[in-house]
Amino acid sequence: MHGNKSMNMVLLLSLIIIQIREEETAKIANSLPVLLPSVSRTSCNPRKCYIITGGLGGFGLELTHWLVERGARFLFLTSRWVLF
């Protein structure tokens, strides 16, 4: 009985009350268009070799496909598994 009473005290002390403010009716400023610099699509140098560790797993094969789509031509795939 004593253990249950102390547990109830802990629960009572750990309650948090949150009050949500009323919606404010502030003036909305006129927004101006924002120009952000963008980076063009990633490209790979077709003369370089790309080494992919874990290249025969699911992520490695997807990464290989992604690199080839972006111009990579020499890829070296490594894995812990032996293919026969």
N, C-alpha and C positions, 0 to 999 in steps of 0.2 A: 504494500500500500504506500509506503514511504517513497519508493522508487518512482511510482506512478505520479505522485504529487510533485516531485522535483522535475519530472519530464514535462508536466503541464506548466510549471513555472518557466522552464526554458522556452517552450513554445510561445507563451505569453510575452516574454521579453524579446523574442526574435521577430515579432510582427512589425511590419513597416507600413506606414500609412503614406499613400501617394495622393496628392491633390492635383488635379489637372486644371490648368488655368483656363479661363474663358478665352475664346477666340478674340484676338486683337483686331481692331479695325484701323490698321495703320495705312498711311498713304503708300501706294505702290509706285515706286519710281519707274520712269520710262527706261526700259533696258535698251542698251546699244548692242549691236552685233559684235561678237568677239571673234577675232581672227586668231586661230591657234596654228602654230607651225606643225606640220605633219611629216612623218618619216615615210619615205616611199617603201614599197614592198621590199622585204629582205631578199638579197640576191647572194648567190655563192659564186666564188671564183672558180671557173671550170678548169683551171690549171692546178688547183690545190687538191690535196688528198685529205679527206675527212675520215677520222677514226671514230667509230661508234662502238663503245663498250656495251655489252649486252645487246648487240645488234640483231640477234636472232630471236629475241623475245617480241612480245606485242608492241611495246613502246618503241623498241629499237627499229622494228620494221616500219612503223608509222613515221618515225623520224627520218629514216632512209628515204622513204617516198617523198616526204616534205622537202628534203635537201635536193633530191633529183628534180623536183618541180621548179626549184629555184636556181638551177644551173649547175649543181654539183655533178661531176662526171667520174671522179675517182673516189671510191668509198672503200673503206677497210672495216669489215664487220668482225667483231670478236664476241665470243660467247664461252660460257663454262661448259656448254653441251657439245658433244661430238656428233657431227652429221655423217651418215654413211651413204 
